[in-house]
Amino acid sequence: MIQPKQVAASLRKKLQIGSVAVFGSLLLLSVLYSALILRYDPTLTDLNIRLQGTSVEHPLGTDHLGRDVLTRLLLGGQQTIGYSVLALTAALLIGTITGMISGYKGGWLDRTFMRTADGFQAFPDMIAVIVLSGLLGPGLNSMVIAIVMVKWVSYARVVRTTVISESRQEYMLAARTNGLTSFKLLRKHLLPHIAGQVLILASLDLGKVILLISALSYIGLGVQPPTPEWGAMLNDSRPYFQLAPKLMLYPGLAIVLVVLSISMLGDLLRDYYDVKKEVRD
């Protein structure tokens, strides 16, 4: 007899795989559409066809300036997801390197890192990013820098804790006794323990970064007009919500689908890593 827990686990696995497929399909469609079948200039305005409904020429209609919504939606996905991946990758690299050095060396370097990390984590991520973006000025570069400055801390803390824990294990003492350099110890013995945890954290964090970038663009601190981006598209469509609610529905739905898909991907990676760890142990 099939147990309820088995049914729930099977359903969860199917949802995870389906969500990953949705995310991959949206990403692939966005790239292929812009590279192969881009029919309209996403920034070219034509007031003669503004706020048109669905048609063969414009499958999702046109916005308040006569721009093709499908083109802007797919290219906006490139902006939102692309800059999210860029910011998260930079934060991951900085945090991983800082955490490894801090946890391995210890002493005044570790204390300096901890005080710096405490300062960054004194405020919620959203508040800190908005303040930093406001200080740096609106624009893509300021947005990415602000997100990196806030997000690197969580990776550094996870890596630091893992390094301190693993450095006390017997195999690390044996490796030091055999004369391995610090660089080889970090690369060969500590990095494999860190990689899985950092990858899981990054997959769970990507959805949060997408929401951050969309929020910053929505309030005018991120991607600037006329460049298409999901958060900026929401802001542009806000005055026309009653007249053409679909203009806000499409980018809002895209954000929800992508964030949910990435969240499921994070759960899938976490389950895989936990099973792999159990088998290894």
KOLBARO-149101 format. One line per 2 residues: number of its first residue (from 1); for each residue z, y, x of N, C-alpha, C. Coordinates in pm, 1 decimal. Example, Ala and Ser with C-alpha at 12.3 -4.5 7.8 and 13.67 -1.06 7.14 Angstrom:
<rs>
1	780.0,-569.0,1319.0,780.0,-450.0,1230.0,780.0,-330.0,1320.0  708.0,-225.0,1285.0,714.0,-106.0,1367.0,787.0,3.0,1290.0
</rs>
This chain:
<rs>
1	0.0,-120.2,83.7,0.0,0.0,0.0,0.0,125.3,87.3  -85.2,220.3,55.1,-95.2,342.7,134.0,23.9,432.5,103.1
3	91.5,474.7,207.6,207.6,561.0,192.3,165.3,706.7,172.8  247.7,784.5,97.1,215.8,927.6,77.5,203.6,1003.5,208.6
5	286.4,966.2,307.1,280.0,1035.6,436.1,145.9,1012.9,504.0  93.2,889.5,490.5,-36.5,859.4,550.6,-148.4,938.0,482.5
7	-139.5,949.9,349.9,-239.0,1028.1,275.7,-233.9,1174.2,317.7  -111.0,1227.2,328.7,-95.1,1367.3,369.0,-147.7,1390.1,510.0
9	-119.3,1297.4,601.1,-166.9,1310.8,739.1,-318.9,1304.4,745.7  -377.7,1212.4,666.2,-523.2,1200.8,663.3,-587.6,1327.4,606.4
11	-529.0,1380.1,499.0,-581.4,1502.1,438.7,-570.4,1619.4,534.7  -458.2,1626.2,604.3,-439.6,1734.1,701.0,-542.4,1726.0,813.2
13	-569.1,1604.0,859.3,-667.7,1586.1,965.8,-806.7,1629.2,919.4  -841.2,1594.0,795.8,-970.8,1633.1,741.5,-981.3,1784.9,727.5
15	-872.8,1849.1,683.5,-872.4,1995.1,671.6,-889.0,2060.1,808.0  -822.9,2004.2,908.4,-834.0,2059.4,1043.9,-976.5,2048.5,1095.8
17	-1035.2,1930.5,1081.5,-1172.7,1910.4,1128.8,-1269.6,1998.3,1050.4  -1248.7,2006.6,917.6,-1334.3,2091.5,835.6,-1324.3,2237.6,873.9
19	-1203.8,2283.9,904.5,-1184.1,2423.7,944.0,-1252.2,2453.2,1076.5  -1242.3,2359.5,1169.6,-1310.7,2376.5,1297.8,-1461.6,2383.1,1276.2
21	-1512.9,2300.6,1185.5,-1656.3,2301.7,1154.7,-1697.7,2435.0,1092.9  -1614.1,2489.3,1004.8,-1643.5,2619.8,944.0,-1648.4,2729.0,1050.0
23	-1549.3,2730.2,1137.9,-1545.3,2831.0,1244.0,-1665.8,2819.2,1336.3  -1697.6,2695.7,1375.6,-1812.8,2674.8,1463.0,-1943.0,2715.1,1396.2
25	-1955.5,2685.9,1266.9,-2077.7,2721.2,1194.3,-2094.2,2872.2,1183.5  -1985.6,2942.4,1152.2,-1991.7,3087.9,1142.2,-2027.4,3150.2,1276.2
27	-1967.9,3097.9,1382.4,-1995.4,3151.1,1515.8,-2139.8,3123.8,1556.2  -2187.3,3003.1,1531.0,-2324.8,2967.7,1565.9,-2424.2,3048.0,1483.5
29	-2395.9,3063.7,1355.1,-2485.0,3141.4,1268.7,-2491.5,3286.6,1314.0  -2378.2,3340.7,1352.9,-2374.3,3479.5,1398.1,-2458.7,3499.1,1523.6
31	-2447.4,3404.4,1616.8,-2522.6,3415.2,1742.8,-2671.6,3394.8,1719.1  -2706.7,3289.0,1643.5,-2848.2,3258.3,1621.2,-2917.1,3365.7,1538.6
33	-2845.8,3420.3,1441.5,-2907.5,3521.4,1355.4,-2946.9,3644.3,1436.8  -2856.4,3688.9,1523.2,-2885.8,3808.0,1602.2,-2988.8,3780.1,1711.3
35	-2990.0,3655.8,1761.2,-3079.6,3623.9,1872.5,-3220.4,3587.1,1826.5  -3232.8,3523.7,1707.9,-3361.7,3468.4,1667.8,-3422.4,3532.6,1543.9
37	-3341.6,3562.8,1444.1,-3399.7,3604.3,1316.0,-3345.6,3739.4,1268.8  -3309.3,3826.0,1361.4,-3260.7,3958.0,1323.9,-3376.3,4039.8,1265.2
39	-3365.6,4075.4,1137.0,-3473.8,4143.6,1067.2,-3448.7,4293.2,1051.5  -3324.1,4334.7,1055.5,-3291.7,4474.5,1027.1,-3204.0,4532.5,1137.9
41	-3221.2,4660.7,1159.9,-3135.3,4733.6,1251.6,-3001.2,4756.8,1181.7  -2891.0,4708.1,1238.2,-2761.8,4719.8,1169.4,-2711.0,4863.1,1157.7
43	-2769.0,4956.3,1233.7,-2722.7,5095.3,1228.9,-2822.8,5188.8,1161.0  -2941.0,5137.0,1121.2,-3044.2,5220.6,1060.2,-3012.2,5244.0,912.2
45	-3004.8,5370.1,873.1,-2971.3,5404.2,734.4,-3097.5,5431.4,653.2  -3088.6,5399.1,523.5,-3197.3,5425.3,429.0,-3133.8,5449.7,292.3
47	-3113.5,5576.7,258.2,-3043.9,5610.9,134.4,-3123.1,5573.8,9.9  -3250.0,5544.3,24.5,-3330.5,5505.3,-91.3,-3292.7,5367.4,-144.8
49	-3229.3,5284.9,-61.5,-3192.9,5149.6,-105.1,-3040.9,5128.7,-96.3  -2963.7,5233.8,-102.7,-2817.7,5221.7,-89.6,-2757.3,5147.3,-208.8
51	-2655.8,5064.7,-177.4,-2578.0,4991.3,-277.9,-2664.4,4900.7,-366.0  -2767.2,4843.7,-306.0,-2848.2,4747.0,-379.3,-2777.5,4611.6,-388.0
53	-2807.7,4536.1,-492.0,-2750.2,4403.6,-508.3,-2824.2,4298.2,-427.9  -2791.3,4173.6,-455.1,-2853.0,4060.6,-385.2,-3002.2,4052.7,-416.4
55	-3080.8,4029.6,-310.9,-3225.1,4016.6,-327.9,-3279.7,3928.4,-216.6  -3408.8,3896.8,-226.3,-3471.8,3815.2,-122.8,-3469.9,3888.0,10.5
57	-3499.3,4018.8,8.6,-3501.4,4097.4,131.6,-3361.4,4116.0,189.1  -3262.2,4132.6,101.7,-3123.7,4155.8,144.7,-3032.7,4057.1,71.5
59	-3009.9,3937.1,130.4,-2934.7,3831.5,61.4,-2795.4,3873.2,15.4  -2730.6,3964.5,87.5,-2597.6,4012.0,47.9,-2601.2,4157.6,2.3
61	-2718.3,4210.2,-17.6,-2731.6,4347.3,-63.3,-2726.4,4447.6,51.1  -2712.4,4575.2,13.8,-2703.4,4683.5,111.9,-2576.0,4763.2,88.5
63	-2533.0,4836.3,191.5,-2409.4,4913.9,178.9,-2439.3,5056.2,132.0  -2340.1,5144.9,145.3,-2352.0,5280.7,93.0,-2451.8,5366.4,169.9
65	-2495.1,5317.9,286.0,-2595.7,5390.2,363.6,-2728.4,5315.8,368.3  -2743.5,5212.5,287.5,-2867.9,5138.6,281.7,-2887.4,5039.2,393.8
67	-2781.4,5001.0,461.9,-2790.0,4905.3,572.1,-2770.0,4763.3,518.9  -2840.0,4667.4,578.2,-2833.1,4528.7,533.4,-2694.2,4471.8,561.9
69	-2626.0,4424.0,457.4,-2487.8,4377.1,470.4,-2480.1,4248.0,550.9  -2574.9,4155.3,529.8,-2571.7,4028.9,602.8,-2584.4,4051.9,753.0
71	-2676.6,4139.4,791.9,-2694.1,4169.5,934.3,-2567.0,4228.5,993.5  -2507.9,4324.2,924.5,-2386.4,4387.6,975.5,-2268.0,4290.2,975.2
73	-2264.6,4199.8,877.3,-2154.6,4103.7,870.7,-2158.8,4006.1,987.7  -2276.6,3953.9,1018.2,-2289.4,3857.4,1126.9,-2272.1,3922.8,1264.1
75	-2332.5,4041.3,1281.7,-2313.7,4112.3,1408.2,-2170.5,4163.4,1420.7  -2109.8,4197.4,1307.3,-1969.3,4236.6,1310.7,-1879.7,4122.6,1354.0
77	-1917.7,3997.8,1316.6,-1842.3,3881.5,1363.0,-1848.3,3866.8,1513.7  -1963.8,3897.4,1571.1,-1973.9,3893.9,1717.3,-1877.3,3992.3,1781.2
79	-1868.7,4111.7,1725.0,-1778.5,4213.0,1778.6,-1633.2,4167.7,1764.8  -1596.1,4126.9,1644.7,-1456.8,4091.9,1618.6,-1412.5,3971.2,1700.5
81	-1489.0,3862.1,1692.1,-1451.2,3740.0,1763.2,-1470.7,3757.3,1913.4  -1581.6,3821.7,1953.2,-1610.0,3838.7,2095.6,-1503.3,3917.6,2168.1
83	-1464.1,4032.3,2113.5,-1361.8,4112.9,2179.3,-1224.2,4048.7,2168.8  -1201.8,3968.5,2065.1,-1075.8,3894.9,2056.0,-1065.6,3792.5,2168.4
85	-1174.2,3718.8,2190.8,-1175.9,3619.6,2298.9,-1161.9,3688.4,2434.5  -1230.2,3801.3,2452.9,-1221.6,3875.3,2578.9,-1078.7,3920.4,2606.5
87	-1016.0,3983.1,2507.9,-879.6,4032.5,2526.3,-781.8,3918.4,2549.4  -798.2,3809.4,2474.7,-706.2,3696.8,2487.2,-723.9,3627.0,2621.6
89	-847.2,3614.2,2668.8,-871.9,3551.5,2799.0,-808.5,3631.7,2911.5  -824.0,3764.3,2906.3,-763.2,3849.3,3008.6,-611.0,3838.8,3005.0
91	-552.6,3840.1,2884.7,-407.8,3828.1,2871.7,-359.4,3692.3,2922.5  -435.6,3587.4,2891.4,-399.8,3452.3,2935.0,-400.7,3441.5,3087.5
93	-504.8,3494.0,3150.9,-513.5,3486.0,3297.2,-402.4,3564.7,3364.7  -380.0,3687.1,3317.9,-274.0,3769.9,3376.3,-137.7,3705.7,3354.8
95	-112.8,3658.5,3231.7,15.7,3597.6,3201.5,39.5,3469.2,3278.3  -64.6,3385.4,3291.6,-49.5,3258.8,3363.1,-19.7,3281.9,3510.1
97	-95.3,3370.3,3573.8,-73.4,3398.5,3716.2,64.5,3460.0,3738.8  99.9,3557.5,3655.2,230.1,3623.0,3669.7,344.1,3524.7,3647.2
99	333.2,3442.0,3542.1,438.7,3345.9,3512.6,454.6,3240.9,3621.4  344.3,3193.7,3678.8,352.1,3093.9,3785.4,419.2,3151.1,3909.8
101	379.5,3270.6,3947.9,438.4,3332.2,4067.7,585.5,3363.7,4045.3  615.8,3418.6,3928.3,753.6,3456.4,3898.0,845.6,3334.7,3892.1
103	802.4,3229.1,3821.8,885.9,3110.3,3810.6,899.7,3034.0,3940.5  796.5,3037.1,4023.5,798.8,2961.1,4148.3,877.5,3033.7,4257.8
105	857.4,3165.2,4267.5,923.6,3241.9,4372.8,1067.5,3277.4,4337.8  1090.5,3318.2,4210.3,1224.8,3356.6,4169.0,1270.4,3486.1,4237.1
107	1400.4,3506.2,4246.9,1456.1,3622.0,4316.5,1426.8,3754.1,4246.9  1409.4,3858.0,4328.3,1388.3,3992.9,4274.2,1256.1,4002.2,4196.6
109	1158.3,3922.6,4237.9,1029.4,3923.8,4168.4,1044.5,3872.9,4024.1  1122.2,3767.3,4009.1,1145.9,3711.5,3876.9,1226.9,3808.0,3791.2
111	1325.9,3871.8,3850.0,1407.6,3967.7,3774.5,1325.1,4087.7,3729.8  1235.3,4133.5,3815.9,1147.6,4244.4,3778.8,1056.1,4206.9,3663.3
113	1002.4,4085.5,3670.9,915.9,4039.8,3562.8,992.3,4031.7,3430.8  1113.0,3977.2,3435.3,1190.9,3959.5,3312.6,1222.5,4094.1,3247.4
115	1257.3,4192.8,3328.7,1287.7,4325.3,3270.6,1161.3,4387.0,3210.7  1048.2,4368.4,3278.5,921.9,4420.6,3226.0,884.9,4351.5,3095.3
117	900.0,4220.2,3091.2,868.2,4143.5,2970.3,959.1,4185.2,2854.9  1087.4,4207.3,2883.4,1180.2,4250.2,2778.5,1138.3,4384.2,2720.0
119	1088.1,4473.1,2806.9,1042.8,4603.0,2758.2,923.6,4592.0,2665.1  828.9,4503.8,2698.4,710.5,4486.7,2613.6,745.0,4418.3,2481.8
121	844.5,4329.1,2483.6,878.6,4254.2,2363.6,985.0,4322.8,2278.8  1022.0,4444.5,2314.8,1120.9,4517.5,2235.6,1064.1,4563.1,2101.8
123	931.2,4566.8,2090.5,864.8,4610.8,1967.3,771.1,4500.8,1917.3  747.5,4494.8,1786.7,647.9,4400.3,1733.7,510.5,4426.9,1792.7
125	430.1,4320.7,1803.1,298.8,4332.2,1865.8,212.9,4439.8,1799.9  210.3,4441.3,1667.4,125.7,4535.8,1595.8,164.0,4679.9,1628.0
127	294.2,4709.2,1625.0,341.0,4845.2,1653.1,307.4,4885.3,1796.3  333.2,4793.8,1890.1,307.7,4824.8,2031.1,159.3,4849.6,2056.6
129	72.7,4767.0,1997.5,-71.7,4782.9,2017.9,-120.4,4914.1,1957.2  -72.8,4948.6,1837.9,-113.8,5073.8,1773.3,-70.8,5193.7,1857.1
131	52.1,5191.0,1908.0,101.7,5302.9,1990.1,19.9,5316.7,2118.0  -3.4,5204.3,2185.7,-80.2,5208.3,2310.3,-224.0,5251.8,2285.6
133	-285.1,5201.9,2179.3,-422.5,5241.7,2146.9,-428.7,5391.0,2115.0  -327.4,5441.0,2044.7,-323.6,5583.2,2014.7,-309.0,5668.5,2139.4
135	-228.0,5621.0,2234.2,-209.4,5694.7,2359.2,-334.4,5691.8,2446.8  -402.3,5576.3,2447.5,-522.1,5561.5,2530.8,-645.5,5624.6,2467.1
137	-640.2,5644.8,2334.2,-754.6,5702.9,2264.3,-836.7,5595.9,2195.6  -904.4,5629.5,2086.2,-983.8,5530.1,2012.6,-1102.6,5481.2,2093.7
139	-1140.4,5357.2,2070.9,-1256.0,5299.8,2140.6,-1231.4,5155.5,2179.5  -1337.6,5086.4,2217.4,-1330.3,4944.6,2251.6,-1243.9,4918.5,2374.1
141	-1265.7,4996.3,2480.0,-1191.8,4973.4,2603.8,-1042.1,4991.9,2582.4  -1005.0,5098.8,2512.5,-863.5,5124.4,2486.4,-802.2,5012.3,2403.1
143	-877.4,4964.3,2305.2,-828.5,4856.6,2218.8,-802.1,4729.2,2298.1  -897.8,4689.1,2382.0,-882.3,4566.9,2460.4,-766.9,4580.7,2559.1
145	-756.1,4694.8,2625.8,-648.2,4716.4,2722.1,-512.1,4710.2,2653.5  -501.4,4771.1,2537.2,-374.5,4771.2,2463.6,-333.7,4629.3,2424.7
147	-428.4,4550.4,2377.5,-396.9,4412.5,2337.2,-355.5,4329.3,2457.8  -426.0,4345.6,2569.7,-391.5,4270.8,2691.3,-251.8,4308.2,2739.7
149	-218.5,4438.0,2736.5,-88.1,4484.5,2782.2,25.9,4426.2,2699.6  -0.5,4396.3,2573.9,103.7,4342.3,2485.9,106.5,4189.3,2490.0
151	-9.7,4126.0,2496.0,-17.9,3981.3,2478.4,10.9,3900.4,2604.5  -0.6,3957.8,2722.7,17.2,3878.0,2843.2,159.1,3824.5,2857.7
153	254.5,3894.5,2796.4,396.1,3861.2,2815.2,428.9,3722.0,2761.6  377.3,3688.1,2644.8,410.0,3557.9,2585.0,360.2,3442.7,2671.6
155	241.5,3457.8,2731.1,188.6,3352.9,2819.3,270.1,3343.5,2947.4  307.8,3458.0,3001.2,386.6,3458.4,3123.8,522.3,3391.2,3102.2
157	583.4,3414.3,2987.6,713.3,3353.0,2958.8,702.1,3200.3,2947.8  600.1,3152.9,2875.2,580.7,3008.9,2859.9,554.6,2944.0,2995.7
159	467.7,3003.3,3075.3,433.9,2947.8,3206.6,555.2,2950.8,3298.7  626.9,3061.3,3298.6,746.6,3073.9,3383.9,849.0,2965.1,3351.5
161	875.5,2944.4,3222.3,972.3,2843.0,3182.9,929.2,2703.8,3227.1  800.4,2673.0,3211.0,748.3,2542.2,3251.6,757.1,2523.2,3402.2
163	723.0,2626.8,3476.8,727.2,2617.9,3623.4,869.7,2595.7,3672.0  964.5,2668.9,3618.0,1104.9,2652.8,3658.8,1153.9,2512.7,3627.9
165	1116.4,2460.7,3509.1,1159.2,2325.5,3470.7,1097.4,2218.4,3560.0  966.3,2228.9,3583.6,897.4,2126.9,3662.2,931.8,2135.1,3811.2
167	966.8,2253.2,3859.7,997.5,2269.4,4002.3,1121.9,2191.7,4043.9  1204.6,2156.4,3945.7,1328.2,2083.7,3975.0,1310.2,1932.2,3968.7
169	1189.0,1887.4,3933.9,1164.7,1743.7,3923.2,1150.5,1680.3,4061.2  1173.0,1550.0,4066.8,1172.0,1478.9,4194.6,1034.0,1480.1,4260.4
171	928.9,1470.9,4180.8,794.9,1466.6,4240.2,761.2,1598.3,4310.3  817.0,1711.0,4261.9,795.9,1839.1,4329.4,870.2,1843.6,4462.5
173	991.7,1788.7,4463.5,1067.4,1782.4,4588.9,995.9,1693.7,4690.6  939.2,1582.9,4641.5,865.6,1493.8,4731.8,740.7,1562.2,4785.4
175	672.7,1638.4,4700.6,551.4,1708.2,4744.2,583.7,1812.4,4850.0  695.6,1884.2,4832.3,736.5,1982.6,4934.0,770.3,1911.9,5065.3
177	835.5,1797.7,5054.0,873.1,1723.1,5174.3,749.4,1677.1,5251.6  643.0,1646.3,5178.9,519.2,1601.7,5243.7,438.6,1717.0,5302.0
179	486.5,1838.1,5285.6,423.6,1953.1,5350.3,315.3,2022.2,5271.4  307.7,2000.2,5140.0,207.2,2069.5,5058.9,237.7,2218.6,5053.0
181	134.0,2298.4,5063.8,151.2,2443.4,5055.5,183.9,2484.8,4912.1  234.1,2606.9,4897.6,269.5,2657.6,4764.9,147.8,2661.7,4673.6
183	33.5,2700.9,4728.0,-87.6,2708.9,4646.9,-126.8,2571.4,4594.1  -121.4,2468.7,4678.7,-157.5,2333.7,4635.5,-56.4,2278.3,4535.7
185	70.8,2312.3,4555.1,172.3,2268.3,4460.1,146.1,2326.3,4321.2  114.7,2456.2,4318.7,89.0,2521.6,4190.9,-37.6,2467.4,4124.8
187	-142.5,2449.5,4205.2,-271.0,2407.3,4150.2,-272.3,2259.9,4111.1  -216.8,2175.9,4195.0,-229.1,2031.8,4175.4,-121.6,1973.9,4084.3
189	-0.2,2024.7,4093.1,110.5,1963.4,4021.3,159.5,2044.4,3900.9  157.5,2175.2,3910.4,212.7,2255.7,3802.2,107.9,2297.1,3699.5
191	-12.5,2329.4,3745.6,-116.6,2375.1,3653.3,-149.5,2274.2,3543.3  -157.9,2142.9,3573.3,-184.4,2046.7,3464.5,-77.0,2048.2,3355.6
193	48.5,2072.9,3391.5,155.6,2080.6,3292.1,145.7,2207.9,3208.6  91.3,2311.0,3268.6,83.5,2441.2,3202.3,-37.6,2448.8,3109.8
195	-148.9,2388.0,3149.8,-277.5,2407.6,3081.7,-270.4,2374.5,2933.3  -210.4,2260.9,2898.5,-205.1,2220.8,2758.4,-126.7,2319.5,2673.1
197	-11.4,2362.2,2720.6,71.4,2455.1,2644.1,4.1,2590.7,2628.2  -58.3,2637.5,2734.2,-126.8,2766.7,2728.6,-246.1,2760.8,2634.2
199	-319.3,2649.8,2635.2,-435.3,2634.4,2547.9,-392.8,2634.5,2401.2  -284.4,2565.2,2370.3,-234.4,2563.2,2232.7,-191.8,2702.8,2189.3
201	-117.1,2770.6,2274.9,-70.9,2905.6,2242.7,-188.9,3000.0,2223.0  -292.6,2986.3,2306.7,-410.3,3072.6,2294.4,-484.8,3047.1,2164.4
203	-497.2,2920.2,2124.9,-567.6,2888.8,2000.3,-491.6,2943.3,1879.8  -359.3,2941.1,1884.3,-279.8,2996.7,1775.5,-280.8,3148.7,1778.9
205	-293.9,3205.2,1898.6,-291.8,3350.6,1915.1,-424.3,3415.9,1879.0  -534.3,3341.8,1885.9,-665.4,3401.6,1863.7,-676.6,3461.1,1723.7
207	-623.7,3392.6,1625.0,-625.4,3446.1,1489.1,-548.5,3576.4,1478.4  -433.9,3584.3,1548.1,-354.4,3706.8,1546.5,-429.8,3822.1,1612.4
209	-500.3,3792.1,1720.9,-575.7,3896.9,1790.7,-691.9,3945.5,1704.2  -756.6,3853.3,1632.4,-863.7,3893.3,1540.7,-809.2,3988.2,1434.5
211	-692.4,3957.1,1380.2,-630.2,4046.2,1282.2,-594.5,4180.1,1344.9  -547.5,4179.0,1469.3,-515.1,4303.7,1539.0,-638.4,4392.0,1555.7
213	-747.1,4332.5,1602.2,-869.5,4408.9,1624.9,-925.0,4462.0,1492.9  -921.3,4379.8,1389.8,-968.2,4424.7,1258.8,-881.9,4538.8,1206.1
215	-750.9,4527.3,1225.5,-659.9,4632.0,1179.2,-681.6,4762.4,1255.6  -699.2,4752.9,1387.9,-722.2,4873.1,1468.3,-853.5,4941.4,1428.8
217	-956.3,4862.9,1406.3,-1084.5,4920.3,1364.0,-1073.4,4979.8,1224.0  -992.7,4918.8,1139.3,-975.9,4968.5,1002.8,-911.9,5107.2,1001.7
219	-817.7,5131.0,1092.3,-750.4,5261.8,1096.1,-816.8,5359.1,1193.6  -930.5,5318.3,1251.7,-1007.8,5409.8,1335.1,-973.9,5410.1,1482.0
221	-893.5,5313.7,1530.6,-856.0,5309.5,1671.9,-934.1,5205.6,1751.2  -1017.5,5126.4,1683.7,-1091.2,5021.0,1752.2,-1238.4,5051.9,1764.0
223	-1320.7,4961.2,1712.4,-1466.3,4979.7,1716.6,-1503.6,5103.1,1634.8  -1586.8,5187.3,1693.1,-1623.0,5312.8,1628.4,-1759.2,5302.7,1559.2
225	-1774.8,5373.8,1445.7,-1904.1,5374.7,1375.0,-2014.8,5427.1,1466.3  -2139.8,5381.9,1447.0,-2186.5,5291.4,1339.9,-2187.6,5143.9,1378.7
227	-2119.9,5108.1,1490.6,-2118.6,4968.3,1533.5,-2053.5,4880.4,1427.4  -2119.3,4771.7,1385.7,-2059.9,4686.0,1282.2,-1942.0,4605.9,1336.5
229	-1835.8,4602.4,1259.1,-1716.5,4521.7,1290.5,-1642.4,4501.1,1160.2  -1581.1,4385.3,1141.5,-1525.7,4350.3,1011.4,-1420.9,4450.0,963.1
231	-1328.5,4489.5,1048.9,-1226.8,4585.8,1008.0,-1286.3,4721.2,975.2  -1382.5,4765.8,1056.8,-1449.9,4893.0,1031.3,-1532.1,4886.3,902.2
233	-1592.5,4771.0,873.8,-1668.4,4754.7,750.0,-1576.5,4763.9,628.1  -1456.9,4710.4,639.3,-1359.6,4723.1,530.2,-1325.5,4869.2,505.2
235	-1305.1,4942.7,612.2,-1270.6,5084.2,598.0,-1387.1,5164.5,539.6  -1508.5,5136.6,586.6,-1625.9,5207.4,534.6,-1647.6,5180.3,385.9
237	-1613.0,5060.0,341.5,-1639.8,5019.8,202.9,-1528.7,5059.5,106.6  -1416.7,5102.5,158.1,-1301.1,5131.8,73.3,-1330.4,5234.2,-36.6
239	-1401.6,5345.5,-8.3,-1428.0,5442.3,-117.1,-1519.6,5388.5,-227.6  -1588.5,5277.0,-201.2,-1685.2,5223.5,-297.2,-1635.5,5093.7,-360.6
241	-1504.4,5071.6,-356.0,-1449.5,4945.0,-402.6,-1478.3,4921.4,-551.2  -1461.6,5022.2,-633.8,-1486.8,5005.1,-776.7,-1635.6,4993.7,-808.5
243	-1717.9,5065.1,-733.4,-1861.8,5063.6,-758.5,-1928.6,4938.2,-703.2  -1885.9,4896.9,-583.5,-1946.1,4778.6,-518.2,-1836.7,4701.7,-443.4
245	-1753.4,4625.6,-516.2,-1641.7,4554.9,-451.6,-1686.1,4450.0,-349.6  -1810.2,4402.7,-361.5,-1859.1,4301.7,-267.5,-1862.2,4352.5,-124.3
247	-1873.0,4483.9,-106.7,-1878.2,4538.5,28.8,-1746.9,4516.0,103.4  -1636.4,4510.9,30.2,-1507.5,4478.3,92.3,-1480.6,4328.2,88.3
249	-1537.5,4260.7,-10.2,-1513.7,4117.3,-25.1,-1570.3,4037.9,92.5  -1692.7,4070.0,134.5,-1757.7,3991.0,239.1,-1682.8,3994.7,372.8
251	-1655.5,4112.9,430.4,-1581.7,4112.6,558.0,-1439.6,4061.4,543.0  -1374.8,4089.9,428.3,-1240.3,4038.5,408.1,-1237.3,3886.9,403.0
253	-1333.5,3828.0,332.9,-1342.9,3682.5,324.3,-1375.5,3621.8,460.2  -1460.6,3688.1,538.1,-1495.1,3638.4,671.9,-1370.7,3635.3,761.5
255	-1289.2,3739.8,755.8,-1166.2,3744.2,835.8,-1072.5,3630.9,796.4  -1054.4,3610.5,665.9,-964.0,3505.9,617.5,-1011.9,3367.2,661.1
257	-1141.5,3339.4,643.6,-1195.0,3208.6,679.5,-1181.5,3180.8,828.8  -1213.4,3280.8,910.3,-1207.4,3260.4,1055.2,-1063.6,3242.4,1102.0
259	-972.2,3323.3,1052.9,-832.1,3313.0,1094.8,-772.3,3179.0,1051.0  -801.2,3135.7,928.2,-751.6,3006.3,882.5,-811.5,2891.9,964.5
261	-939.7,2900.8,995.8,-1005.2,2796.7,1075.3,-944.6,2787.8,1215.3  -919.0,2901.7,1275.4,-860.2,2902.6,1409.7,-717.1,2850.2,1405.6
263	-644.6,2882.1,1300.7,-508.7,2829.7,1285.9,-509.1,2677.4,1277.3  -602.3,2622.8,1200.6,-616.3,2477.6,1191.4,-656.3,2417.0,1325.9
265	-742.2,2488.4,1400.0,-781.3,2441.4,1533.0,-660.1,2434.7,1624.9  -572.7,2534.6,1616.5,-450.1,2533.0,1695.9,-361.5,2414.8,1661.8
267	-349.8,2384.2,1531.7,-271.3,2267.5,1490.6,-332.6,2138.2,1542.3  -465.5,2131.2,1540.1,-535.2,2011.6,1588.8,-511.0,1991.8,1737.9
269	-520.1,2099.1,1814.8,-495.1,2090.3,1958.7,-349.7,2054.1,1987.7  -258.1,2109.5,1908.9,-116.2,2079.4,1929.1,-88.3,1931.3,1901.3
271	-146.5,1877.8,1793.3,-128.3,1735.3,1763.1,-186.5,1648.3,1873.4  -304.4,1685.5,1921.2,-368.8,1608.9,2028.1,-285.7,1611.5,2155.5
273	-233.4,1729.0,2189.7,-154.1,1742.0,2311.8,-24.4,1664.1,2300.7  38.7,1667.2,2182.0,163.9,1594.1,2163.7,142.9,1444.1,2176.1
275	32.1,1393.2,2116.0,1.8,1250.3,2125.8,-27.6,1211.0,2270.3  -104.8,1296.1,2336.9,-140.1,1268.2,2477.7,-15.7,1268.2,2565.1
277	76.6,1360.5,2534.1,200.7,1368.4,2612.2,287.3,1245.2,2589.5  294.0,1200.1,2463.4,373.0,1082.1,2432.3,317.4,958.9,2503.2
279	183.9,945.7,2504.9,121.9,831.3,2572.4,149.3,836.6,2722.1  141.1,957.6,2781.3,165.2,972.9,2923.7,309.4,941.2,2959.5
281	403.1,987.6,2872.7,545.3,962.8,2899.7,579.4,814.6,2881.5
</rs>
